[in-house]
Amino acid sequence: MKNKIVTNIQIQLFNLTKKNFSKKYINDSILPIIEYIVNSNKKKFLIAGSQGIGKSTLIKILKTNIEKYYKKKIITLSLDDYYLSKNKRLKLSKKTHHLFQTRGVPGTHDIKKLKNNIDDFEKSNYPISIPIFDKLIDDTAKKIRKEKTKKDILILEGWCCACPPINKVFLNKNINRLEKTEDKNRIWRNYYNKNLHNEYKKLFLRFDRAIFLKAPSFDFVLKWRLKQEKTNRSNLKKRIKMNKKELLYFIAHFEKITKWMFKKLPRIADLSIDINEKQKITKLKYN
């Protein structure tokens, strides 16, 4: 069966990325992740990692092959689909800080709705109605996704999943222009860090295992995100388009938490996965 899985992953990876991956690479780097999930006999997993690092591709591989070869049904949730609507973020920005107009940091998600969906999974309460966030319009979509049949495993992926609260020294330090000029009084960062201390911490603790995909450095987040933007532009006619300057501003909202995760998650995640500049796995570390 192992050879069949490796061959299937090899074909799937090519279809998803248009790149060739050796069977040795799949044996050494991807198959162990599948076996880690299946052999753990756990039901709820977090997958964290910066924008553009390859979370979606990995999850497609995991879901397809675990369901096909191990006969375990998986429900996948994305933290991104639980972003607050544009209108709700606008209200939050007027009430708390203008930077909350931009989706991303803790406080800009509908955690209550996400918790309800996790409750539904735990109680086998189907169908489960899952929201969809449309990044093309930067707003909640009218359509929802329904999972109608019972699942064995739940995977939640999201850029800040499993992130612990930030200590005061690092939180107060200005690490980019956005923080220096638009959050002088640190209202924005203190508010999102309060969310990390409270609702998000409670959410993450509900999961059995955390898997972290670690980029070589924050510099690659922009590079990979630019690559995503080019792909999106070529595939879609109507969308909110961002040039490099706009992307730099957007990504600055994520910088502090991402760098904090670089510091902390390799030690606290149950499985930490090093990703190189070519978006390939180079090391698996089990804690």
Rosetta silent file (secondary structure, phi, psi, omega in degrees, C-alpha in Angstrom):
SEQUENCE: MKNKIVTNIQIQLFNLTKKNFSKKYINDSILPIIEYIVNSNKKKFLIAGSQGIGKSTLIKILKTNIEKYYKKKIITLSLDDYYLSKNKRLKLSKKTHHLFQTRGVPGTHDIKKLKNNIDDFEKSNYPISIPIFDKLIDDTAKKIRKEKTKKDILILEGWCCACPPINKVFLNKNINRLEKTEDKNRIWRNYYNKNLHNEYKKLFLRFDRAIFLKAPSFDFVLKWRLKQEKTNRSNLKKRIKMNKKELLYFIAHFEKITKWMFKKLPRIADLSIDINEKQKITKLKYN
SCORE:     score description
SCORE:     0.000 S_00000001
   1 L     0.000  -33.741 -177.100    0.000    0.000    0.000 S_00000001
   2 H   -58.422  -43.583  179.444    2.876    2.359    0.786 S_00000001
   3 H   -63.340  -37.390  178.365    4.055    2.405   -2.835 S_00000001
   4 H   -64.402  -42.667  179.680    0.532    3.161   -4.027 S_00000001
   5 H   -63.196  -46.285 -178.137    0.230    6.093   -1.631 S_00000001
   6 H   -60.790  -45.004  179.039    3.604    7.525   -2.672 S_00000001
   7 H   -62.883  -42.313 -179.730    2.745    7.250   -6.373 S_00000001
   8 H   -63.846  -42.382  178.449   -0.648    8.835   -5.798 S_00000001
   9 H   -64.360  -40.063  179.552    0.890   11.733   -3.863 S_00000001
  10 H   -59.257  -44.751  178.922    3.493   12.225   -6.582 S_00000001
  11 H   -67.030  -44.078 -178.554    0.768   12.582   -9.226 S_00000001
  12 H   -63.813  -41.520  178.878   -1.361   14.790   -6.998 S_00000001
  13 H   -62.772  -40.150  178.348    1.532   17.100   -6.183 S_00000001
  14 H   -64.576  -42.423  179.432    2.314   17.565   -9.853 S_00000001
  15 H   -63.936  -33.467 -177.963   -1.325   18.373  -10.612 S_00000001
  16 H   -83.049  -35.294 -172.153   -1.426   20.903   -7.780 S_00000001
  17 H  -116.208  -13.384 -174.115    1.970   22.560   -8.220 S_00000001
  18 L    62.121   26.809  177.249    3.135   21.642  -11.739 S_00000001
  19 L  -123.664  148.972  178.153    6.392   20.492  -10.141 S_00000001
  20 L   -90.985  132.216  177.282    7.973   17.047  -10.002 S_00000001
  21 L  -121.782  133.822 -177.990    8.692   15.554   -6.585 S_00000001
  22 L   -71.129  158.024  176.661   10.761   12.425   -6.126 S_00000001
  23 H   -66.224  -32.328  177.238    9.412    9.339   -4.401 S_00000001
  24 H   -63.054  -43.836  178.753   12.237    9.641   -1.881 S_00000001
  25 H   -59.988  -45.705 -179.341   11.096   13.174   -0.994 S_00000001
  26 H   -64.627  -42.499  177.714    7.509   11.987   -0.517 S_00000001
  27 H   -60.965  -41.150 -174.851    8.666    8.991    1.552 S_00000001
  28 H   -83.774  -29.526 -167.670   10.868   11.151    3.769 S_00000001
  29 H  -116.491  -31.784 -174.671    8.765   14.304    4.068 S_00000001
  30 H  -106.476  -43.169  178.685    5.066   13.802    3.379 S_00000001
  31 H   -57.351  -39.692  177.757    4.253   10.211    4.231 S_00000001
  32 H   -61.016  -30.838  178.637    5.470   10.691    7.843 S_00000001
  33 H   -69.273  -43.227  177.000    2.939   13.526    8.299 S_00000001
  34 H   -60.359  -47.011 -178.975    0.115   11.294    7.100 S_00000001
  35 H   -66.126  -34.277  177.847    1.270    8.475    9.375 S_00000001
  36 H   -60.977  -45.175 -179.509    1.638   10.894   12.290 S_00000001
  37 H   -67.610  -48.900 -176.398   -2.000   11.933   11.990 S_00000001
  38 H   -66.284  -45.739 -175.859   -3.386    8.445   11.417 S_00000001
  39 H   -73.727  -16.232  179.983   -1.267    6.667   14.052 S_00000001
  40 H   -71.125  -24.398 -176.146   -1.985    9.253   16.732 S_00000001
  41 L    60.345   23.101  176.011   -5.610    8.109   16.930 S_00000001
  42 L   -95.450  163.882 -173.122   -6.505   11.743   17.685 S_00000001
  43 L  -111.608  -23.878 -173.886   -9.455   13.550   16.158 S_00000001
  44 E  -127.137  124.880 -175.683   -8.692   17.280   16.032 S_00000001
  45 E  -126.863  140.567  170.343   -5.604   18.853   14.439 S_00000001
  46 E  -102.081  139.121  170.766   -4.369   22.412   13.925 S_00000001
  47 E  -125.678  116.776 -175.750   -2.160   23.256   10.942 S_00000001
  48 E  -114.381  157.586  177.375   -0.439   26.632   11.205 S_00000001
  49 E   162.697  154.582 -174.990    1.891   28.559    8.930 S_00000001
  50 L   -65.888  166.936  179.117    2.420   31.894    7.220 S_00000001
  51 L   -57.320  135.749  173.641    0.626   33.078    4.111 S_00000001
  52 L    78.206    3.125 -173.627    1.605   31.268    0.930 S_00000001
  53 L   -76.336  -21.054  177.199    3.639   28.564    2.663 S_00000001
  54 L   118.036   21.463 -179.525    1.562   25.705    1.251 S_00000001
  55 H   -60.917  -45.076 -176.943   -1.024   24.854    3.919 S_00000001
  56 H   -63.937  -41.639  178.638   -3.826   24.374    1.397 S_00000001
  57 H   -63.192  -45.981  179.942   -1.741   22.069   -0.809 S_00000001
  58 H   -60.722  -42.598 -177.261   -0.678   19.959    2.171 S_00000001
  59 H   -66.328  -37.060  175.803   -4.238   19.641    3.425 S_00000001
  60 H   -61.815  -41.265  177.729   -5.477   18.466    0.034 S_00000001
  61 H   -63.475  -47.341 -178.857   -2.777   15.791    0.065 S_00000001
  62 H   -60.723  -50.704 -176.159   -3.627   14.746    3.623 S_00000001
  63 H   -61.538  -50.596 -177.295   -7.371   14.607    3.078 S_00000001
  64 H   -58.333  -47.374 -172.194   -7.262   12.723   -0.237 S_00000001
  65 H   -81.614  -33.418  175.749   -4.811   10.060    0.875 S_00000001
  66 H   -67.570  -40.321  179.088   -6.032    9.489    4.421 S_00000001
  67 H   -68.539  -39.795 -175.842   -9.571    9.049    3.134 S_00000001
  68 H   -74.936  -43.869 -171.449   -8.521    6.801    0.239 S_00000001
  69 H  -102.328  -22.415 -178.947   -5.962    4.562    1.924 S_00000001
  70 L  -112.896   -2.263  173.806   -6.806    4.703    5.634 S_00000001
  71 L    57.904   35.951  174.230  -10.593    4.957    5.299 S_00000001
  72 L  -114.654  124.560 -177.814  -10.897    7.876    7.720 S_00000001
  73 L   -81.979  136.897 -174.872  -13.196   10.722    6.666 S_00000001
  74 E  -120.248  136.748  169.079  -11.868   14.236    7.184 S_00000001
  75 E  -108.162  127.095  179.607  -13.561   17.589    7.589 S_00000001
  76 E  -109.808  132.763  175.980  -11.275   20.531    6.852 S_00000001
  77 E  -120.773  144.958  176.121  -11.947   24.023    8.150 S_00000001
  78 E  -114.152  129.316  177.786  -10.032   27.174    7.284 S_00000001
  79 H   -56.553  -31.889 -179.277   -9.692   29.966    9.833 S_00000001
  80 H   -59.964  -30.868 -178.355   -9.922   32.370    6.881 S_00000001
  81 H   -73.022   -8.964 -179.228  -13.551   31.386    6.263 S_00000001
  82 H  -104.100   13.531  174.148  -14.479   32.721    9.685 S_00000001
  83 E   -59.290  144.353  174.739  -13.326   36.287    9.054 S_00000001
  84 L   -63.702  151.926  177.484  -15.855   38.879   10.129 S_00000001
  85 L   -62.613  163.119  179.485  -17.830   40.494    7.323 S_00000001
  86 H   -57.791  -40.578 -178.911  -16.590   43.790    5.910 S_00000001
  87 H   -66.323  -41.766  179.900  -19.383   45.607    7.735 S_00000001
  88 H   -68.230  -35.519  177.126  -18.580   43.999   11.110 S_00000001
  89 H   -68.551  -34.481  177.628  -14.883   44.811   10.708 S_00000001
  90 H   -64.249  -43.615  178.122  -15.815   48.402    9.916 S_00000001
  91 H   -63.330  -41.828  178.155  -17.846   48.609   13.132 S_00000001
  92 H   -63.202  -39.578 -178.905  -14.960   47.082   15.096 S_00000001
  93 H   -66.219  -35.265  179.266  -12.535   49.571   13.552 S_00000001
  94 H   -73.758  -33.250 -177.809  -14.720   52.521   14.582 S_00000001
  95 H   -80.796  -36.485 -169.993  -15.166   51.158   18.087 S_00000001
  96 L  -116.465  -60.385 -178.392  -11.597   49.979   18.755 S_00000001
  97 L  -165.101  141.937 -173.958   -8.951   50.909   16.151 S_00000001
  98 H   -62.952  -23.593 -178.593   -8.974   51.698   12.429 S_00000001
  99 H   -68.436  -14.794  178.247   -6.526   48.851   11.626 S_00000001
 100 H   -76.215   -1.715  170.552   -9.260   46.309   12.357 S_00000001
 101 H   -64.925  -30.574 -178.815  -10.802   47.172    8.999 S_00000001
 102 L   -87.534  126.424  178.517   -8.162   44.840    7.553 S_00000001
 103 L   -65.796  151.769  174.118   -8.825   41.130    8.043 S_00000001
 104 L   147.330  -70.383 -170.217   -6.102   39.029    9.624 S_00000001
 105 L   -74.356  159.924  174.776   -5.233   39.443   13.281 S_00000001
 106 L   -52.997  133.896 -173.394   -7.077   37.835   16.202 S_00000001
 107 L   112.939  -17.836  179.524  -10.276   39.754   16.775 S_00000001
 108 L  -104.026   16.412  177.415  -11.234   39.758   13.099 S_00000001
 109 E  -116.580  154.018  173.602  -12.699   36.235   13.163 S_00000001
 110 L   -89.303   83.993 -175.650  -16.116   34.938   14.188 S_00000001
 111 H   -67.601  -33.377  179.311  -14.799   32.599   16.880 S_00000001
 112 H   -60.666  -44.443  179.779  -18.283   31.821   18.184 S_00000001
 113 H   -65.375  -40.486  178.172  -19.331   30.411   14.818 S_00000001
 114 H   -63.351  -44.134  177.911  -16.122   28.389   14.560 S_00000001
 115 H   -60.802  -38.888  178.483  -16.640   26.947   18.051 S_00000001
 116 H   -62.212  -39.879  178.394  -20.195   25.988   17.092 S_00000001
 117 H   -67.289  -36.282  176.060  -18.884   24.083   14.079 S_00000001
 118 H   -67.267  -40.512  175.611  -16.361   22.263   16.270 S_00000001
 119 H   -57.274  -44.408 -179.823  -19.172   21.439   18.704 S_00000001
 120 H   -59.460  -42.631  178.423  -21.168   20.013   15.794 S_00000001
 121 H   -63.196  -46.376 -177.398  -18.238   17.780   14.838 S_00000001
 122 H   -64.564  -33.831 -178.009  -17.709   16.569   18.406 S_00000001
 123 L   -94.487    4.030 -175.799  -21.416   15.805   18.866 S_00000001
 124 L    52.974   44.220 -179.060  -21.813   14.299   15.364 S_00000001
 125 L   -95.650   88.839 -176.769  -24.454   16.924   14.689 S_00000001
 126 L  -110.275  153.097    1.878  -24.789   16.809   10.902 S_00000001
 127 L   -74.122  152.242  175.818  -25.185   18.484    8.510 S_00000001
 128 E  -101.322  124.465  179.958  -22.613   21.072    9.541 S_00000001
 129 E   -94.712  117.286 -173.653  -23.063   24.485    7.918 S_00000001
 130 E  -113.701  130.002 -179.704  -19.693   26.141    7.304 S_00000001
 131 E   -69.951  161.233  175.284  -19.258   29.775    6.242 S_00000001
 132 E  -127.108  127.852  175.664  -17.242   30.813    3.189 S_00000001
 133 E  -101.569  125.896 -178.155  -15.191   34.003    3.095 S_00000001
 134 E   -95.852  103.956 -178.785  -14.723   35.421   -0.390 S_00000001
 135 L   -70.144  -17.855  179.068  -11.312   37.105   -0.576 S_00000001
 136 L   -67.058  -30.345  178.016  -12.136   38.408   -4.039 S_00000001
 137 L  -114.271    1.152  179.879  -14.611   40.835   -2.461 S_00000001
 138 L    56.567   43.934 -175.994  -13.048   40.811    1.019 S_00000001
 139 E  -155.904  163.574  177.587  -16.378   39.825    2.526 S_00000001
 140 E   -66.668  133.175  179.430  -18.463   36.893    3.722 S_00000001
 141 E   -76.774  156.432  177.617  -19.981   34.980    0.805 S_00000001
 142 E   -73.503  -31.189 -179.663  -23.710   34.411    0.570 S_00000001
 143 E   -78.286  155.202  172.868  -23.162   30.708   -0.021 S_00000001
 144 E  -126.561  163.232  176.963  -22.253   28.256    2.719 S_00000001
 145 E  -105.699  137.209 -179.816  -20.625   24.832    2.636 S_00000001
 146 E  -117.782  128.020  172.639  -22.443   21.842    4.091 S_00000001
 147 E  -101.990  114.361 -170.016  -20.840   18.687    5.424 S_00000001
 148 L   -96.119  -24.175 -175.387  -23.615   16.109    5.458 S_00000001
 149 L  -113.918  154.732 -175.894  -21.941   12.886    6.569 S_00000001
 150 L   -60.440  137.257  179.043  -20.077   11.931    9.731 S_00000001
 151 L  -115.361  154.371 -178.878  -16.334   12.598    9.801 S_00000001
 152 L   -95.469  -32.297 -174.758  -13.574   10.942   11.812 S_00000001
 153 E  -131.780  139.954  174.196  -10.976   13.727   11.842 S_00000001
 154 E  -114.855  130.125  175.278  -11.202   17.526   11.910 S_00000001
 155 E  -119.614  122.747  173.246   -8.348   19.680   10.592 S_00000001
 156 E  -107.865  119.890  176.600   -8.375   23.443   11.155 S_00000001
 157 E  -109.772  144.166  178.639   -5.790   25.345    9.149 S_00000001
 158 E  -175.286  150.618 -172.348   -4.952   28.977    9.652 S_00000001
 159 L   -61.591  -34.655 -176.240   -2.007   31.339    9.618 S_00000001
 160 L  -109.675   15.058  179.405   -2.101   32.070   13.369 S_00000001
 161 L   -58.530  138.382  177.713   -3.388   28.727   14.664 S_00000001
 162 L    72.907    3.822 -178.311   -1.751   27.603   17.935 S_00000001
 163 L   -69.079  127.631  175.726   -0.080   30.991   18.418 S_00000001
 164 L   -79.587  162.252  176.015    0.532   31.775   22.109 S_00000001
 165 L   -58.388  150.357 -177.220    0.031   35.315   23.488 S_00000001
 166 L   -88.028  137.458  178.141    2.908   37.708   22.797 S_00000001
 167 L   -71.641  161.016 -171.701    5.056   38.913   25.694 S_00000001
 168 H   -62.773  -38.215 -177.681    5.071   42.647   26.498 S_00000001
 169 H   -60.929  -50.869 -178.682    8.625   43.332   25.348 S_00000001
 170 H   -71.081  -35.688 -179.861    8.083   41.997   21.834 S_00000001
 171 H   -62.883  -42.315 -175.372    4.522   43.340   21.657 S_00000001
 172 H   -78.431  -18.854 -179.558    5.591   46.895   22.478 S_00000001
 173 L   -73.172  130.025  176.287    8.546   46.929   20.089 S_00000001
 174 L   -80.526  117.107 -176.124    7.801   48.598   16.741 S_00000001
 175 L  -108.322   -4.733  175.664    8.985   46.188   14.054 S_00000001
 176 L  -153.980  173.834 -176.315    7.597   47.924   10.964 S_00000001
 177 H   -63.737  -36.993 -179.269    6.308   51.251    9.677 S_00000001
 178 H   -57.981  -47.549 -179.887    2.686   50.279   10.201 S_00000001
 179 H   -66.099  -39.753 -176.109    3.171   49.811   13.943 S_00000001
 180 H   -68.456  -37.797 -174.038    5.288   52.937   14.271 S_00000001
 181 H  -101.441  -27.387 -173.533    2.914   55.276   12.451 S_00000001
 182 H  -113.540   -5.174  177.819   -0.568   53.753   12.815 S_00000001
 183 L  -137.115   47.346 -176.780   -0.437   52.056   16.218 S_00000001
 184 L   -57.888  -38.937 -177.691    1.603   54.524   18.252 S_00000001
 185 L   -88.683    1.793  175.876   -0.488   53.969   21.364 S_00000001
 186 L    61.252   26.486  179.149   -0.434   50.182   20.847 S_00000001
 187 H   -68.797  -44.131 -177.710   -4.234   49.952   21.069 S_00000001
 188 H   -62.911  -51.399 -175.439   -4.499   47.643   18.040 S_00000001
 189 H   -70.553  -33.728  176.835   -1.795   45.189   19.082 S_00000001
 190 H   -67.109  -34.827  179.444   -2.911   45.096   22.718 S_00000001
 191 H   -68.711  -46.623 -179.035   -6.453   44.307   21.614 S_00000001
 192 H   -69.697  -29.891  177.862   -5.473   41.447   19.308 S_00000001
 193 H   -71.379  -32.726  174.612   -3.069   40.107   21.940 S_00000001
 194 H   -61.988  -38.760  176.365   -5.891   40.161   24.491 S_00000001
 195 H   -64.396  -39.976  176.693   -7.839   37.997   22.057 S_00000001
 196 H   -61.860  -36.115  179.241   -4.871   35.596   21.849 S_00000001
 197 H   -68.244  -32.098 -170.446   -4.907   35.406   25.655 S_00000001
 198 L  -108.332  -93.862 -171.114   -8.609   34.652   25.806 S_00000001
 199 H   -60.507  -40.802 -177.115  -10.892   33.354   23.049 S_00000001
 200 H   -71.753  -37.245  177.181   -8.161   32.100   20.707 S_00000001
 201 H   -61.717  -44.812  177.843   -6.277   30.323   23.478 S_00000001
 202 H   -61.414  -40.962  179.372   -9.476   28.526   24.503 S_00000001
 203 H   -62.294  -51.050 -175.840  -10.107   27.613   20.870 S_00000001
 204 H   -64.329  -32.029 -179.911   -6.617   26.207   20.258 S_00000001
 205 H   -68.478  -15.046  178.563   -6.714   24.171   23.469 S_00000001
 206 L   -74.669  -12.289 -176.014   -9.657   22.220   22.096 S_00000001
 207 L   -95.680  148.832 -175.983   -7.348   20.553   19.583 S_00000001
 208 L   -80.514  -35.397 -175.761   -5.348   17.391   20.218 S_00000001
 209 E  -141.819  145.753  174.927   -2.304   18.177   18.082 S_00000001
 210 E  -120.062  131.141  178.261   -0.717   21.260   16.487 S_00000001
 211 E  -116.966  128.338 -175.886    1.368   21.084   13.292 S_00000001
 212 E  -118.772  125.535  174.157    3.471   24.114   12.342 S_00000001
 213 E   -96.551  116.082 -173.926    4.918   24.887    8.919 S_00000001
 214 E  -104.390  121.908  176.697    7.911   27.181    9.446 S_00000001
 215 L   -76.191  159.233  178.891    9.172   29.478    6.684 S_00000001
 216 L   -62.280  -36.796  177.323   12.922   30.283    6.409 S_00000001
 217 L  -166.874  170.879 -178.843   12.182   33.931    7.294 S_00000001
 218 L   -67.704  -24.451 -179.734    9.440   36.542    7.055 S_00000001
 219 H   -55.883  -32.641 -176.915   10.950   37.833    3.787 S_00000001
 220 H   -76.114  -17.112  177.982    9.550   34.809    1.979 S_00000001
 221 H   -62.071  -45.229  178.318    5.986   35.603    3.064 S_00000001
 222 H   -64.453  -44.849 -179.015    5.908   38.568    0.677 S_00000001
 223 H   -58.809  -47.232 -178.531    7.559   36.562   -2.093 S_00000001
 224 H   -70.491  -35.814  179.642    5.097   33.691   -1.788 S_00000001
 225 H   -69.424  -35.646  175.049    2.129   36.028   -1.380 S_00000001
 226 H   -63.000  -40.571  177.887    3.136   37.909   -4.543 S_00000001
 227 H   -61.275  -43.245  176.763    3.259   34.584   -6.345 S_00000001
 228 H   -60.968  -42.280 -177.624   -0.273   33.816   -5.129 S_00000001
 229 H   -63.316  -40.685  178.455   -1.473   37.218   -6.292 S_00000001
 230 H   -63.477  -40.789  178.003   -0.109   36.666   -9.804 S_00000001
 231 H   -63.664  -43.752  179.647   -1.863   33.298   -9.969 S_00000001
 232 H   -62.515  -40.898 -179.499   -5.107   34.858   -8.763 S_00000001
 233 H   -63.891  -37.901 -177.926   -4.885   37.650  -11.318 S_00000001
 234 H   -74.964  -25.115 -176.903   -4.406   35.217  -14.167 S_00000001
 235 H   -93.320  -20.802 -173.125   -7.294   33.010  -13.031 S_00000001
 236 L  -130.426  140.896 -178.417   -9.882   35.605  -12.145 S_00000001
 237 L   -87.546  -48.596 -178.008  -11.216   38.665  -13.917 S_00000001
 238 L  -102.619  115.346  178.918  -13.063   40.413  -11.112 S_00000001
 239 L  -164.962  163.893  172.310  -11.154   40.667   -7.860 S_00000001
 240 L   -80.099  110.459 -175.637   -9.568   43.054   -5.443 S_00000001
 241 L   -96.476  139.668  177.817   -6.074   43.334   -6.906 S_00000001
 242 L  -121.273  131.181  173.211   -3.044   44.320   -4.853 S_00000001
 243 L   -85.432 -177.924 -174.636    0.253   45.554   -6.226 S_00000001
 244 H   -60.993  -40.967 -179.380    3.547   45.030   -4.392 S_00000001
 245 H   -63.727  -43.156  179.370    3.200   48.202   -2.309 S_00000001
 246 H   -66.936  -37.872  177.886   -0.332   47.277   -1.242 S_00000001
 247 H   -65.993  -39.629  177.226    0.751   43.739   -0.427 S_00000001
 248 H   -58.961  -42.260  179.367    3.613   45.045    1.721 S_00000001
 249 H   -66.421  -43.694 -179.625    1.119   47.124    3.697 S_00000001
 250 H   -62.144  -46.905 -176.661   -1.304   44.195    3.999 S_00000001
 251 H   -69.255  -25.173  177.552    1.368   41.743    5.134 S_00000001
 252 H   -59.770  -27.652  177.669    2.659   44.232    7.716 S_00000001
 253 H   -64.739  -26.830 -174.984   -0.528   43.510    9.679 S_00000001
 254 H   -97.498   -9.636 -166.924    0.625   39.885   10.027 S_00000001
 255 H   -62.008  -47.912 -174.847    4.326   40.474   10.660 S_00000001
 256 H   -62.431  -48.932 -178.230    4.509   40.598   14.450 S_00000001
 257 H   -64.387  -41.008  179.279    2.444   37.485   15.080 S_00000001
 258 H   -60.404  -45.223 -179.808    4.216   35.566   12.306 S_00000001
 259 H   -68.312  -33.269  175.724    7.647   36.389   13.736 S_00000001
 260 H   -65.181  -39.850  177.568    6.443   35.495   17.226 S_00000001
 261 H   -64.804  -37.085  175.313    5.318   32.131   15.892 S_00000001
 262 H   -56.999  -38.221 -177.781    8.782   31.614   14.382 S_00000001
 263 H   -73.636  -40.488 -166.966   10.190   32.054   17.904 S_00000001
 264 H  -102.058  -41.514 -169.933    7.708   29.944   19.842 S_00000001
 265 H   -68.009  -31.194  176.370    5.956   27.288   17.786 S_00000001
 266 H   -57.290  -23.609 -179.823    8.986   25.138   16.851 S_00000001
 267 H   -94.923  -25.178 -174.431    9.219   24.360   20.575 S_00000001
 268 H  -109.789  -16.979  176.140    5.539   24.037   21.438 S_00000001
 269 L   -70.362  147.798  179.586    3.936   22.542   18.323 S_00000001
 270 L   -68.996  -32.599  175.282    3.566   18.772   18.428 S_00000001
 271 E  -138.363  120.119  178.190    5.092   18.582   14.953 S_00000001
 272 E  -110.171  129.839 -174.225    7.212   21.386   13.500 S_00000001
 273 E  -119.617  116.432  177.412    8.013   21.264    9.772 S_00000001
 274 E   -79.490  130.106  178.213   10.819   23.344    8.267 S_00000001
 275 E  -114.796  131.753 -179.385   10.039   24.691    4.789 S_00000001
 276 L   -88.965 -177.052 -175.822   12.840   26.030    2.574 S_00000001
 277 L   -63.523  -19.759  178.412   12.828   28.920    0.088 S_00000001
 278 L   -94.753   11.747  178.834   11.544   26.582   -2.642 S_00000001
 279 L    64.072   33.885  176.472    8.576   25.625   -0.445 S_00000001
 280 L  -111.340  147.690  179.101    9.889   22.112    0.127 S_00000001
 281 E   -73.362  131.074  179.546    9.993   20.281    3.445 S_00000001
 282 E  -116.134  -21.827 -177.035   13.528   19.927    4.818 S_00000001
 283 E  -157.629  140.895  173.093   13.002   18.733    8.384 S_00000001
 284 E  -115.584  128.100  179.663   10.350   17.220   10.651 S_00000001
 285 E  -124.965  122.257 -178.687   10.669   17.774   14.394 S_00000001
 286 E  -100.424  129.917  179.657    8.428   15.964   16.879 S_00000001
 287 L  -106.980    0.000    0.000    7.918   17.469   20.344 S_00000001
